[in-house]
Amino acid sequence: MTIQKNDFIEIDFTGKSNNEIFDTTRKEDAKEMGLDADVKPSIVSIGNQMLLKGLDEELEGKEIGKSYTIALTPDRAFGKRNPKLIRLIPLRVFREKNINPYPGMVVQLDNNMARILSASGGRITVDFNNQLAGKDVEYEIKVNRKVTDNKEKVNALLDFFLQQRFEYEIKDKKVIFKEPKIKPFLDLFQQKFKDMTGLDFEVEGETKEESKKEEEKEESKKEEKKGTKKTE
């Protein structure tokens, strides 16, 4: 069985650059990185930006159950280094945040991760490029299985795009969420999720509310017509 666009698959992978692991779903490789996190296989949808561009392209057409080694150049991985993303920032900005900057330090500035290149005098050289930008990378990937369960698919979408889970039920090709607070997110991703899964996504009670509004509009139109006839 080969992988097609929009297929959901479960994969195990380890990403390396210069023979150093930078990301993995495998417990033995996580230990090598010094991570105590409970890593596990990832569920992704092919061709929907849930993977690096190069991996998306390479995995389409591959076979379920097989292992692959995929090498990617920067343009198909984390992009080329952009000199404009290297900036000089006054030392006082760090002092205000109680940060004592030093070369190699990774900090969060303006909601972005950055690495200190040099720290001398009153100005600090900061690199906002991804640490893997400009580097060739290699992935060892095992395609474990094709995912057909709709609940697994929905959970994978919530984890990846929203980074949180919401209570829902799946009924008659519809994913019905119980929590209204998901609505702003759903307004953004509703069509994308439908294209990826073939399911409709809605918030519980929303359909009834929309029907009620339509009924009110129709009643309003009828009243307007009655008023117009009386005037005539």
N, C-alpha and C positions, 0 to 999 in steps of 0.2 A: 504494500500500500504506500503510495507516494503522497507527500505533503502538498496541499493546494492552498492558494490564497484564502484567507478567512478561516482556515482550519485552526482549531485550538489543539495544542500539543503540550505534553509535559516533557521538560528537558532537564538534564543534569549537565552542568558545564563548569569549566574552569577557564578563566581568562588570564593570559600572561603577556607581559611585555619585558623584553630583555631577560627572559627566563624567570622573571619574578611574578608571583601570583598577585593580581590586584582585585579579583572578584571570583567567587565560587559558590556553588550550591552543594559541594561535597564536603562531608564532615572531616575526612582525612586532610584535605587541602586547607580547610578552615583552620585546623590545628597548626598546620605549617605556617599560616599567616599570623598565628597567635590570637585567633578569634575564639571566644567562648560561646558565640551566638549559636543558636539551634538552627543551623541552615537546613534547607530542604529543597527539593526540586521545584522549578518554576513552571507555571502554566501561562502560556502566551498564545496570542493569535497572530498568525503569519500575515505579513503585509499590512499591519496596522500600527506601526511605530511603537510596538512594545519591545522591540529589540533594536540594536544598532542597524543602520541602513544596510550595511554589508551582510550581516547575519540574516536579516529578512530576505535579502535577495538570494543568498546561498542556500538557505534551508528549503526554499520552495523547490519542489521536485525531488527532494531527498526522501529516503525510505524510513518508515517507522521501525523502531527496534534496532537501528544501526548507529554506530559511532562515527564521528567525523572530526577531522582537524581542519579548521578554517583560519587561514591567514588573511588579515585585513590591513590595507595601507591606510594612512591617516584620513584620506578623503572619504573612506568608507567606514571609518570607525569614529574617533572622537574629534575629527577635524584637524585642520592645520593650525599652527600657532599664529595668533593675531597680535602683532606688535602693539596695536592700539589698546590692547587689554593689559599692558604693563604700565602702571601709573606711579607717580610720585605723590605720596600722601604725607601731610605734616605730622610730626611726631605727636603733637597735642591731641590729634584725633584718637590715637591709641591711648594716650594718658587719660583722656576723658572716659574711656571704657575700662580703665584699670588694666590695660594690656601692656606688657613690657615686650615689645617686638624683638625677634632675633631671626637670623637667616634660617630658612627651612620651616619656620612656624606656619601652621595653617590656621587662618582666622576667618570669621564671618563678618563681612562688611557690606552694608547696603543689601542685605538678604542674599549675598552671594559668597561662596567660599573662595578664598584667595590664599596665595602662599607668599611669604616674605622672602624676597630675593636678597636684599641687603638692608642693613640698619646702621646708618652712620650719620652723625650730625642731626639736623632738625627735620630731615626728610627721609621717608622710608620707601624703598622700591617694592611695589606689590604687584604680583602677577595674578590676574583674574582668569587666565586661561585654564581650562581643565588640565589637570596634571598629566593626562595621557594625550593631550593635544600634540600633534606633530610626530607621534610615535606609531610604529607598526605594532600590531597586537595579534595574538593567536588564541583561538578558542578551541578547547577540546570539548566536544558536545556529544552526549548520548541522547537520542530521541527515544524516550521511554515508551510513550503511547500516544494515541490520538484521544483527545478528550471529547466525549459525546454527551456527558451529563450536563444539563443546562445550569444546575446549581453551581457546579464547579466553574463553569464559564462565567456566570454572573459574579461569583466571588473573586475570580481572577481580575475582572474588569474593575470592581470596586477597589481591590487592593492596589492595582497599578495606577488607575486614573484619579481616584479620590483619596487613596491612602487611609480609608476607614470603611468599616462595614455598617450596613443599615439593615434593619429587620425587613424581610419581604417574604412573599409567597409567589410561586409560579403556578398560574392557572390559565388554561385555554390559550396557550401561546402568549401569555401576558406576564410580565414581572411587575407585581403590585407591591409597592413599598408602603410600610405602615407609618413611617415617620415623615411628616411634612417638611422637616428641615432639609431633606435631600433635594427638594424641588429646584433651588437655584442651580445645583450641580446638574440635575437631570435636564434642565433647560439647555445647558451647554452640550451635553453628551448624548441626549436622547436618540437623535438620528444616527449618530455614529454607532452607538450600541446596537440599534436595530439592524443596521447594515452588517454588523459583525456576527450577530447571533440569530437573526430572523425573528426575534421576539419584540413585542411592544413593551415599552417601559412607562409606567405611570405611578402616580401617588394615589393611595386609597382615598376614595371620596372625590377625587378630582373630576372623574368622568361625570358623576352625578351633578356636581357643581356646574360643569360646563353645559350639561343638558338643561339645567334649571335656567342658566343665563340665556340660552337660546330660546327657551319658552317665553321668558320675560320679554325678549326682543320682539318675538312674534306677536305677543299680546300688545306691546307698545305700538307696533305697526298697525294692528287692527284698530286700536283706539284712535290713532292719527287719521286713518281712513274714514272712520265714523264721523270724526270732527270735521273733516273736509266736506263730506256729503251734507251735513247739517248747515254748514256755511253757504253751500250752493243753494 
